[in-house]
Amino acid sequence: MASSLAPGQAEGTSSSATAGEEPQRTDIVDVDEDVDSAFEDGDNFSDTTSVSSSIYRGRMINGRKYSSLRDDYWGPSDEQQFETLNAGHVLYLVLDSNQPNPLFRSPVKSPLYVLDIGTGPGTWAIDVADQFPAATVYGVDLSPPPSTWVPPNCFLQVDDVLEEWTWREEFDLIHMRLMLGAFTDTEWASVYKKCFDHLRSGGYIEQIELDVRVMSDDGSLAPDSLLAGWGQTFLDCARRAGRPLDTQLTMKAKIEAAGFVDVQEHLYKCPIGAWPKDPLLKDAGRINLNHWSSGLEGWAMFLLTRWGAPEPWTADEARVYVARVRDELKKRRLHIWHYTRRVWGRKP
Ligand SMILES: C[S@@+](CC[C@H](N)C(=O)[O-])C[C@H]1O[C@@H](n2cnc3c(N)ncnc32)[C@H](O)[C@@H]1O
């Protein structure tokens, strides 16, 4: 199976909800009025191995690079997408910066073997390897990570996790983040079963997924805005593709169905923009605005041009739409946020 990149030279609160349920509005985030009034011009950004060469080259579609291993995964793997994913990584570190370990919540104290499925740029895997030098950490993805140094106990590999797994180790922790829309329901069941089979007894699975729907509590998001319709547009595209994007709502039940026990869930409200009064949320919001701004095109292009309605959009139509959504993101006094859900559970 996996093509490996040698270490050191890598190239290349708690509540359950079921699918379709409206997410519950939890605590209201207080607005920092100073930030609102500071915007004079409406600019919300002013805060501001041996991996084969075809795998490295990937497939260029509409100006973005995609994995050459599969042609049905929506996300590009290029510098812009890695920048977005790294912003997402920092966002989740900030949101859990008051936790004993912001990298994961599973009570795994001294892991020996860790696997990160869909590792993207490998940032989470690299941080875990740094934090636990005695552990061996694997990150696996359809595409090679960007050229970067990795610690000697971290191995970033290129493979499709839907294929047979060849790792011999029994893992202490298997982690997934932002794998929404990667699998059909049947494929998810198979991935969770593989996770179960490859964890040691007492090992943990942990997964973090976001809700693509953007919301506001104070009506600052106009119901007829593009941003208000953004999430549903992509939920619909992904449903037509057969690889739903509502993973955050469905993962807990699927993880339990795979045999995991004591499955816990934490729900985050993730602000977009520096509008919250709370310093931690303000920081998170500032990072999340960059995350969204750099991510919009990569999130939108494949799904709209393959699965857009009433018929697939042209790349130019998708670009115009993304530009208009980006303009909306810059609007002052927009107190918007989305949910992110983290779930972790134990193999008995
Ligand atoms: C949205 S990215 C998230 C990356 C990383 N987990 C993070 O949070 O930064 C999802 C990643 O899953 C990978 N992926 C999708 N389907 C996969 C599969 N069948 N096998 C391995 N990786 C896969 C994609 O290539 C992509 O890099």
The ligand as a Tripos MOL2 file, in Angstrom:
@<TRIPOS>MOLECULE
LIG
   27    29     1     0     0
SMALL
NO_CHARGES

@<TRIPOS>ATOM
      1 C1        -10.2760   18.8180    4.0130 C.3       1 LIG1
      2 S1         -8.7790   17.9200    4.0080 S.3       1 LIG1
      3 C2         -8.3280   17.8750    5.7430 C.3       1 LIG1
      4 C3         -6.8470   17.6700    5.9300 C.3       1 LIG1
      5 C4         -6.3790   17.5480    7.3920 C.3       1 LIG1
      6 N1         -7.0740   16.4890    8.0940 N.3       1 LIG1
      7 C5         -6.5340   18.8410    8.1260 C.2       1 LIG1
      8 O1         -7.4320   18.9580    8.9600 O.co2     1 LIG1
      9 O2         -5.7520   19.7590    7.8470 O.co2     1 LIG1
     10 C6         -9.3020   16.2400    3.7600 C.3       1 LIG1
     11 C7         -8.1520   15.3720    3.2940 C.3       1 LIG1
     12 O3         -8.6210   14.0220    3.1760 O.3       1 LIG1
     13 C8         -7.9420   13.4180    2.1030 C.3       1 LIG1
     14 N2         -8.6940   12.2490    1.6460 N.ar      1 LIG1
     15 C9         -9.9150   12.2320    1.0600 C.ar      1 LIG1
     16 N3        -10.2700   10.9750    0.7260 N.ar      1 LIG1
     17 C10        -9.2260   10.1640    1.1110 C.ar      1 LIG1
     18 C11        -8.9750    8.7630    1.0170 C.ar      1 LIG1
     19 N4         -9.8760    7.9500    0.4330 N.pl3     1 LIG1
     20 N5         -7.8090    8.2830    1.4980 N.ar      1 LIG1
     21 C12        -6.8830    9.1310    2.0620 C.ar      1 LIG1
     22 N6         -7.0750   10.4620    2.1770 N.ar      1 LIG1
     23 C13        -8.2210   10.9710    1.7160 C.ar      1 LIG1
     24 C14        -7.8780   14.5260    1.0590 C.3       1 LIG1
     25 O4         -6.8730   14.2990    0.0950 O.3       1 LIG1
     26 C15        -7.6330   15.7590    1.9160 C.3       1 LIG1
     27 O5         -6.2650   16.0850    2.0150 O.3       1 LIG1
@<TRIPOS>BOND
     1     1     2 1
     2     2     3 1
     3     2    10 1
     4     3     4 1
     5     4     5 1
     6     5     6 1
     7     5     7 1
     8     7     8 2
     9     7     9 1
    10    10    11 1
    11    11    12 1
    12    11    26 1
    13    12    13 1
    14    13    14 1
    15    13    24 1
    16    14    15 ar
    17    14    23 ar
    18    15    16 ar
    19    16    17 ar
    20    17    18 ar
    21    17    23 ar
    22    18    19 1
    23    18    20 ar
    24    20    21 ar
    25    21    22 ar
    26    22    23 ar
    27    24    25 1
    28    24    26 1
    29    26    27 1
@<TRIPOS>SUBSTRUCTURE
     1 LIG1         1 GROUP 0 **** ****
